[in-house]
Amino acid sequence: MFAVGLTGGIGSGKSTVADLFADLDIPVIDTDAISRQLTAPGGAALESIHAVFGDAVMQVDGTLDRAALRRRIFSDATARRQLEAILHPRIRQQVEQMLATLAAPYALIVIPLLVETGGYADRLNRVLVVDCPEEVQIARVMARNGLTRDEVKAIIAAQAGRAERLAAADDVIVNTAAPETLRNQVATLHRRYLAFSTMPSP
């Protein structure tokens, strides 16, 4: 199946763009949603995370303390790599299983850390980057998540830089304009991807 990888920095509007593709009846696979399932009570990754990071990232009821884990991984690169080693293979396995069940011209896979990890290069036909200035990212995440400016900047610093993401892009959506402009950008790319998906493989 023709697959488009959707990525962008935190607060860039990936979910908004993904929802617009979903409105066009394109299946969306969200790796963040898969990650949340894997780390929910009874999730396949929770025991491994507890074993590596200890009680400091767990609530008293045995659920994951997501805020504590976020603080840990965005202040410690080694811890972040350890978490990725636990989650990413499991996420990739579920992505492949979901793709195998789909019947559609193409699928959109939302991969926030696509550029950082270098994964999925063997699976994606196109990379779509949602872009906006860093100050816009900071304002959006502070308003949405209740984080401080410094906390948001630490997350952004741990991600690929804006220029690095844009360099990896086949297509770019600039998410700073009116909702209708954003919808039009998605519609244009949708037509492009439909055309690509019908082309014979080389």
C-alpha positions in Angstrom: 0.0 0.0 0.0 1.1 3.5 -0.8 2.0 5.1 2.6 2.6 8.7 3.5 4.5 9.5 6.7 3.2 12.6 8.5 5.5 14.4 10.9 6.3 17.7 12.4 7.4 19.3 15.6 5.3 19.4 18.7 2.5 21.9 18.4 2.8 22.1 14.6 -0.7 20.7 14.0 -0.1 17.1 13.0 -3.4 16.0 14.5 -5.3 18.7 12.8 -3.9 17.8 9.4 -4.4 14.1 10.0 -8.1 14.7 10.9 -8.5 16.6 7.6 -7.1 13.5 5.7 -9.5 11.3 7.7 -12.4 13.5 6.6 -11.4 12.5 3.0 -11.8 8.8 4.0 -8.1 8.2 4.1 -7.1 5.8 6.9 -4.8 7.3 9.5 -2.5 5.3 11.7 -1.3 7.3 14.7 1.9 6.0 16.2 1.3 8.2 19.3 -2.0 6.5 19.8 -0.3 3.1 19.5 2.3 4.2 22.0 -0.4 5.2 24.5 -2.1 1.8 24.1 1.2 0.0 24.7 1.8 2.0 27.9 -1.8 1.9 29.2 -2.7 -0.6 32.1 -2.0 -4.0 30.7 -0.2 -2.6 27.7 2.6 -4.7 26.2 5.3 -2.2 27.0 4.4 -1.1 30.5 6.3 -3.9 32.3 9.5 -3.2 30.4 9.3 0.5 31.1 8.8 -0.2 34.8 11.7 -2.5 34.8 14.1 0.0 33.1 12.9 3.2 34.8 11.7 2.0 38.1 9.0 3.2 40.5 9.8 6.9 39.8 7.8 6.8 36.6 4.8 4.8 38.1 1.8 6.0 39.9 0.8 4.3 43.2 -2.0 2.5 41.3 0.4 0.9 39.0 -0.3 3.1 36.0 2.4 5.0 34.1 3.2 8.5 35.4 3.4 10.1 32.0 4.5 13.5 33.3 7.4 12.0 35.3 8.5 9.9 32.3 8.3 12.9 30.0 10.5 15.0 32.3 13.0 12.1 32.5 13.4 11.5 28.8 13.5 15.1 27.8 16.3 15.8 30.3 18.3 12.6 29.7 19.2 11.5 26.2 20.2 8.1 27.3 16.8 7.6 29.0 15.1 8.7 25.8 17.0 6.1 23.8 16.1 3.4 26.3 12.4 4.3 26.0 12.6 4.3 22.2 14.3 0.9 22.2 11.3 -0.4 24.2 8.5 1.3 22.2 9.6 1.7 18.6 9.8 -2.0 17.6 6.4 -2.7 19.2 4.9 0.3 17.4 6.3 -0.7 14.1 4.9 -4.2 14.4 1.4 -2.8 15.1 1.7 -0.3 12.2 2.5 -3.2 9.8 -0.4 -5.3 11.1 -2.8 -2.3 10.7 -1.6 -1.6 7.1 -2.1 -5.2 6.2 -5.8 -4.9 7.0 -6.6 -1.7 5.0 -8.3 -1.4 1.7 -7.7 2.2 0.5 -5.7 4.1 -2.2 -3.2 5.1 0.4 -2.7 5.4 4.2 -1.4 8.2 6.4 1.0 7.2 9.2 1.5 9.9 11.8 5.1 9.5 13.1 6.2 12.5 15.3 9.8 11.2 15.6 10.2 10.2 12.0 13.2 12.4 11.3 14.8 11.8 14.6 14.7 8.0 14.5 15.3 7.5 10.8 12.8 4.7 10.9 10.1 3.7 8.3 12.3 4.8 5.4 11.8 1.4 3.9 8.0 1.7 4.3 7.1 5.2 3.3 6.5 6.5 -0.3 6.3 10.1 0.8 7.2 12.2 3.8 4.8 15.1 4.6 6.0 17.7 7.1 3.6 20.0 8.9 5.6 23.2 9.5 5.2 26.4 11.6 7.6 28.8 13.4 9.0 27.7 16.8 7.2 30.6 18.6 3.9 29.3 17.3 4.7 25.8 18.5 5.6 27.1 22.0 2.4 29.1 22.3 0.2 26.3 21.1 1.7 23.7 23.5 1.7 26.0 26.5 -2.0 26.6 25.9 -2.9 23.0 25.1 -0.8 21.1 27.7 -0.4 23.6 30.5 3.4 23.3 30.3 5.8 26.1 31.0 7.8 27.8 28.3 11.0 26.1 29.4 9.3 22.7 29.4 8.1 23.2 25.9 11.5 24.5 24.7 13.2 21.4 26.2 10.9 19.2 24.2 11.6 21.1 21.0 15.3 21.0 21.7 15.1 17.2 22.0 13.4 17.0 18.5 14.9 17.4 15.1 15.3 21.1 14.1 12.9 22.8 11.8 15.5 22.9 8.9 16.3 19.2 9.4 12.6 18.2 9.1 12.1 20.4 6.0 15.1 18.8 4.4 13.6 15.4 4.9 10.2 16.4 3.4 8.8 15.4 0.1 5.8 17.7 0.8 5.2 20.5 3.3 2.0 22.0 4.8 2.5 25.4 6.4 0.1 25.5 9.3 -0.1 29.2 10.2 -3.0 30.3 8.1 -6.8 30.2 8.3 -8.5 26.7 8.6 -9.8 26.9 5.0 -6.3 27.5 3.7 -5.1 24.4 5.6 -8.0 22.4 4.2 -7.1 23.4 0.7 -3.5 22.4 1.2 -4.7 19.0 2.4 -7.1 18.6 -0.6 -4.3 19.4 -3.0 -2.0 16.8 -1.5 -4.8 14.3 -1.4 -5.3 14.6 -5.1 -1.5 14.2 -5.6 -1.3 11.1 -3.4 -4.3 9.5 -5.2 -2.5 10.0 -8.5 0.8 8.6 -7.0 -1.0 5.6 -5.6 -2.3 4.5 -8.9 1.1 4.6 -10.7 2.7 1.3 -11.4 5.6 0.4 -9.1 9.0 0.9 -10.7 
